[in-house]
Amino acid sequence: MYLCPEPKTLELKGGYYRFEAGTQPAVKTKITPLLAQKESYRIIIDENGVGIEAADEAGIYYGKLTLKQLLMNYRGCLPYLYIYDEPEYYYRGFMIDSCRHFFTVDEIKKMVNAAALFKFNKFHFHLSDDQGFRVEIDSYPKLTTIGSVRPSSDFGRGENDKTPYAFYYTKQELKEIVEYCRERYIEVIPEFDIPGHTSAVLASYPELSCTGESIEPKTTAGVFTDILCGGNPETLKMIYAVIDEMCEIFPGKYFHIGGDEAPKNRWNVCTKCQNKIKELGLKNAEELHGWLVNEVAFHLKKKGKKTICWNEAVRAGNVDHDNVTVAWWLDSTKASLDWANSGNPVIVESFTPYYADYPYGMHSLKSVYLYNPRKIKGMTSLGASSVVGIESPVWTEYIRDFATLGKMCFPRWLAVADTAWNGNDNKNYAKFLKDVVFFCEILREYGITAASEKEWNILPHGKLSQTVGFFRNSLTKDFVKQLLKKDEK
Ligand SMILES: [Zn+2]
């Protein structure tokens, strides 16, 4: 029987409950205080039909999802069985970047619908970056009239296509996505990335940078030195205004404020930033970054929200533990380890192997399936227990169309989903591979063509050529040399 994620407990009882093929079996549902854990459920199928009991409405929903998968396995009958199931992590996330390349509302819905089948419950929507700002904001209209338009795209093709790239979501469209997700018990977590990755914001409002010089939204991938000025009070005013409007669209509990890859070159020499550092009695620009995170997290807290930021944001060590969750992608610095090892919440989104925009030759299906998010080097047992969830991001510098997006995410997101719900104690890769073959066929009905089986686990000799092919001309010679070295090992 093909299921993904695998339920925690499944006992076959022998025999079949039969009903007319093409019809739905009768299902009795009940919320019971006997099940304590949120989202947990049990399914009993016997001669009386199908019964689903759960701790809460979400549990009923997940029980019905498992039943939906069971019905994909059988026609006109279901085996007598008992399932008890509960999630390993309450945060089971996937992230889509619509800044580098834009995906339409219908395309986003297709991805959400597919992810929902595997019990994901958090959709982190990356909506602002150097290459485009993608949300309609009334109080700062230039964010879309200017910030959503880049003059061309040059993401490693070796040639600049000279075609303006102009997309954003209206508030109504985003609300439609939020509602579509809500129906599937998925919370949409918007990301407004600050203070770095803000070239599109600064193109719109150059007075918010340290230099005030005019720039354009970026046409290439990378990390850029122009970031929001940390010493200008207008910066926080703009951030709060944008957040306030975004919170009206996204009613969920979490708000993501980025915080990654914010070089301090400008802040180190900017009079406004340096004066602010002195005024606040801070040591340096990194601490100013920590202060900014605290201010924004406090603003969000007043609105009843929890803040998520990438782990560079806690690098200075002065971020308030209250109300902030760290999205752990790369930074195994002492500050990040201290954060987790002091029991502060962490969502594991490790670059290796959870970044779904990298080729299967680098992040194979098997490596994603077997990765244990509670076994990060340097994490204590308290650190491991502070992992509240996992997430797989897909960045889209090199993903230009929906077909490629689907292939990069699926079937790897099945592996992520299994860990997110089922944990690492019951892994069975041989069984999982059979489930994947089954669900890749189902995914076609969802409008998604997954990567073909031969790509899932590229043999070492194929890794380099696949990786180089994927990035085309964007690789530097040094990076290729590094890969060659790795491949030789
Ligand atoms: Zn400044």
Residues whose N, C-alpha, C, O or C-beta is under 5 A from the ligand:
A	BS01	ZN	C210 C229 G230 G231 W267 C270 K272 C273
